[in-house]
């Protein structure tokens, strides 16, 4: 499949005339062909108008139709073969094996939502029987969830496949029955076009209205702002920086009709090392933690950017092991020159905070845009006193915070902002302290994990990739896992609607064979 | 029980020193004793600090404990007997029978949430088994929903019991495990205190932390703003005007940590009269619709403020029947002098819109603050051209919009803002047209009903009392029915958490006997 540099607006390829953009190979600094034409308000308007025109047809397709669409997209992405992986590698600097894994995850997400669609619990079908002899009579009441409307999706730089054009936001929105308009991330324009053309073809092959999917390209914020401000758009999915997410929240809440924004923004993912665990396996924890820290050049939303431990001999041994493990770690190419600059700047600023020492470094950079892993240390007292220590440094950098005792560790936990994850390393002897921490951490994070590392986000039913502000803009939601579909649904009650006009999920015969809540009890069939 | 005029802050009665307030009997204009002392920021701060201190204990109580709290509140409200009804009558002008019914509804809501708590589906317990031999291994993942944190509740003027101090917002927030701080509506201060003291006593009798409930009193917006801006508050429930709701949304979204606001604001609740129904039973529809219009002096969020019909003989007969039915309807006392003034002003402004005629009136006012029912008429073309015709006139006023044909009726439906309800009167011969309308109306409203009237909101599992903006500020939620609890919950994932630290809902033994989703399938036991 050729990469042309066009936008995909419905069934058309449209050459943007506003700006010229190209991707850059961060490992070499080279410009990658072709030149992309960036669009503006007119193209956002056209894509949104098509999405609106497609919406009623698309949301009312049988769930099986949308399941097949998602599977066709998954198949199509796999069929792109090495061309996709090589382009994504050139645009992102991410290793080939990592991108192959991410492709598997992307296809797996699409297929999970196909399963979710066939299962049908997402519809929340609920039936309350009429009680005609009650005073006053109770009407027949039936509830289902329906799609909210066209959705705007902004992909992430760090997952050019799994959180991008056909990533979790797009998969869950299409599953819900929402047409999707994606703003391509300028760091991986070619990857975006390849995947976008797969979706465009799957929509056409499925006989669906062309407006089900569009892919916009543009530089700066104007096309994204026009997209979120468009009256047809009813929700926004975003993965990226805190500043970027908050800017979209601002646009969305300033509309005549405000809309929800699901922005997954920033998190430093604290790891708490409890005393018994530190004594019994501090060396192993140090090595595993450093592996988690440098994975993918530290460019994960769940990167462990904060480590907390209580002072003492076991901590000294842990620190020595971590510093030793870190010094063998290679510098790795970051996604973009801009992200690399931000890492250098963030790590430099942290080093200058009073009371913060840099205690370990990985190997020096051996090429353009490579990040040198770094470990910093401070005291809990300094951490509590200076909010700069809590800022995310996106990349392979972490801050070890030394606490006097369990109470001070708990105080640090209480002081934290909202997080995607919080991790506890604990042996059985630590469980009393761990229980106290858990009560605090479940208020601070969307996922609390024990004796593991936060990188690695399973795509399943029980996953929550979300969390209190500023980890996300909406703590009620997850952007990974089956529940992600709920972001793009709203409930509607049908009162005394004639049988022949009832939607399939709510018909007496239960043609979709759903689990439904009938008069308060789950029943099937 | 005496009414003292104090605020209830935790276990204490606190005399506000900032302002002096009193309720007014709208039927007589008389001032009602006692004088209430209004508080300010200091009292909001104290109530919120107590709520925060109570939160971890309260959210971790067994669901059965909270179920009993809700039942004790319901019992206590009923035990207030006539004193409560008489005070509410004096403060609101609402008829005694209506208030007795509302008391039953209020107790019923509290008991529904006790059932919801015992049923436990609200916890969304979800278990994904570990797959240790997979590459990479899958961890043990378990999801439950937990309380978001302390909640601020602003009661409605028009339901001094069911949407006020112990109304649906409070019941669902307490059920979720959220401490509640209520700002009493200044129109029914005495009713608020009576109910507040019942909750205060139930909290104490249940051995729960005092911060589980507080009741603030204040004039103007300063105490409400302080409450919503307080960092402890994590969500807001509000029922009232569009201006009031949007002001709270603004405060909530300007916080360093923005929080969700569930504001139920304004709706004109369109009623579509389809041709066959209009021909076969237009006279009956006219009489029933006028009954619905004047019920409770038209002071329902679901009042039918807009009626749409196609021109022709059947419409002429309907119009005549409606005008005749209306002219016998008494004027009725409105809730407050302010609401009465706003009604007079709104109906007056509507009458002055070009192309709008007043075609019917009820009986003239026979006492202070009485609203005279009114019916207006315009054409679909005027309605589409002038947005003033779409403004809510809170009270017994409705606008008949005459459409040329089915297409124009559909155009009007598409033009509508978001609504709480949309109603279709349709016979079997109307079903093709009704199906087209339904596709539009399910996007416009939280509840679509056939061959009934929108007033009357059942408290059950399938109810949705919500809808797209501006009907509410959050279209994903309902403020009535079992699903209302979802507003005050957020999901947390527990990864590889040791068995002895798992919350009860997620323990292998399923001690709460919940329906849970295990590896994607619902199971119990």
Interface residues (C-beta under 8 A of the other chain):
Chain A: X56 X60 X115 X119 X121 X126 X127 X128 X136 X138 X139 X141 X142 X143 X146 X148 X149 X249 X253 X257 X258 X260 X418 X426 X428 X431 X434 X435 X438 X439 X442 X443 X445 X446 X447 X448 X449 X450 X451 X452 X456 X458 X460 X461 X462 X463 X464 X466 X468 X469 X470 X473 X474 X475 X476 X478 X482 X483 X489 X490 X491 X492 X493 X494 X495 X496 X497 X498 X500 X501 X515 X517 X519 X520 X522
Chain B: X56 X60 X115 X119 X121 X126 X127 X128 X136 X138 X139 X141 X142 X143 X146 X148 X149 X249 X253 X257 X258 X260 X418 X426 X428 X431 X434 X435 X438 X439 X442 X443 X445 X446 X447 X448 X449 X450 X451 X452 X456 X458 X460 X461 X462 X463 X464 X466 X468 X469 X470 X473 X474 X475 X476 X478 X482 X483 X489 X490 X491 X492 X493 X494 X495 X496 X497 X498 X500 X501 X515 X517 X519 X520 X522
